[in-house]
Amino acid sequence: MQRRFLAPLFVLSLALPAAAPAAEDPKAVYEANCVKCHGADGQGQTPAGKANKTPSLVDPKFAADAELDKKFRENKKHAPVMKKLNDEQIAAALTHAKAFGAK
């Protein structure tokens, strides 16, 4: 009897659309992947940031940079992070990073 009840539910579940993945949280992606060099405040004054001459993200010119995505992807120092992140995660991290310069 239980089997008869479960079979229609299984078939119905195949017909339902899959839930859309949750959008990436910009702050969480930034904190997990960018803080080591750019710092929690975006200043780039961490030990790794100083060693890599990481630029400050607080400059308003940074937030207004229309080519920021391209520059991020072409920066060889970002190669380790690029291997871990998908396009949505990169966009999320850049959204949070731009917020430093927009303040």
Secondary structure by P-SEA (a helix, b strand, c coil): caaaaaaaaaaaaaaccccccccccaaaaaaaccccccccccccccaaaaaaccccccccccccccaaaaaaaacccaaaaaacccaaaaaaaaaaaaaaaac
